[in-house]
Amino acid sequence: MPARGRAWSAAARLEAVITAAALDEAGKNAWCREHGVFPAKLEKWRASAITALAEPEDVRASPQATRADKKRIKELERELQRKDKALAEAAALLVLPKKVAAIFNKGKAE
């Protein structure tokens, strides 16, 4: 088992989750203190193991969620295009007075 402050390998984390699963709450807390692991970290490892072992169908997004995501992406792309156009217009308006001043000042100098 890894000592305190050392990184836990994937195999060691899985073994810790299996060992802790057989213990009651007090035993689990004592085991965590002994091995230098917070109970929340152990729970996170357990959730990660469950997610990794899930069936691909369980992990895959539903068709409704996919459609909703595509719709949201299109909305965000439209909003981004609108903001890009507004930014370009604002930049043009900021540059315009400088160009006008340059044109009229150039004409006076000649």
Secondary structure, 3 states (H helix, E strand, C coil): CCCCCCCCCHHHHHHHHHHHHCCCHHHHHHHHHHHCCCHHHHHHHHHHHHHHCCCHHHHCCCHHHHHHHHHHHHHHHHHHHHHHHHHHHHHHHHHHHHHHHHHHHHHHHC
